[in-house]
Amino acid sequence: MSKTVKLVRQGGETSIHIDVRMEDTGDLLLSGQDIGEAPQQIFGKDDYEYWLTVPATEKDRVLLALIEKIYRGNPSVISELREFLESKGIPCEFHSF
């Protein structure tokens, strides 16, 4: 079962729709569609679709890279990430002594 998250919904002369989902294979798939003026000018048709696939075997590297990008240098990383995970219903364990 795949789960899709809508990342971008932008209207205007060019509508842009970008989603991300986890495929049944475990791959991470980002897909987009531009409709309107920009693709018409660039490609001669008003619809442009595109995909970016990250293989399941590389998702851990993506996760680490994103955590690094978002939280590097942030001394509150553990509490902020814990709060974020809890807000999304993602299980985590926090320990201290």
N, C-alpha and C positions, 0 to 999 in steps of 0.2 A: 504494500500500500504506500503510495507516495503522498507527501504533504507539500502543498504549494503555499508560498508566502508571496504576496504582492509587494514588490519593492518600490515601483514607480508607476504612478498613474498621472500623466501630465497631458493636459489638453492644449488646444491652440491650433495654429496653422499646421503644426506637426504634432500629432498625438504620439506619446511615447509610453509604452507599457513594458515593464520588466518584472519578471517573476523569478523566484528561486525555488527549487524543490529537490528533495531527496528521491532518487529513483529507486525502484525495487532492487536494482543491482548494488545499491549503496553509493552510486556516483552522485555527485552534486551537480545539478544542472541549472545554469542561469540562462534564461531565454528572453529575448526582447523583440519588440515589433514597433517600428516607426511607421506611421500612416500620415500622409499629407504632403505638404509643400517640400520639405527637405529631401525626402527620397525621390520625389518627382523631378526636382532639379538635378540631383546627383545621378540617379539611375534611369530616369525616363519612365518610371512607374511610381505610383503613390504608395507602395507597400514594400517595406524592407524588413526582413526577419533575420535574427542572428542568435547564436548559441555559444555558450562557453561551458565545457564539461570538465570537471575535476574528477579523476578516477577515485574510486572508493579507497584505494591504497594510499592516496595522498591527502585525504581529509584531515588527518591528524596534523600534518605540516601546515595546512591552511589554518586550522584552529590555533596553533601556536603562533603563527605569523600575525593573525588578527588580534590575538590577545596582546602580543608584543606591541603592535601598532597602536592599539587603543590605550593600553595601560602603562607602557614604558615610562618610568620615572614617577609614577603615581604611588605614593606610600599607602594609599587607601585601597589599593587594588583588591586585596582579599575581601574586605567588607563590601566594597562596591560590586564585585563579581558575585559574591554570595547573595546579595540583595537582588541582583539582576536574575540570577538563576532561580531563586525562590519566586520571584514575580512571574516567571514563565512556567512555573511548576516543574522545573528540572531538579531532580534530586541531587543533593550534595551533602557532604559531611564536613562540619567544622570542628576542629579540636584545638584546645589550648590548655596550658597549665601555668 
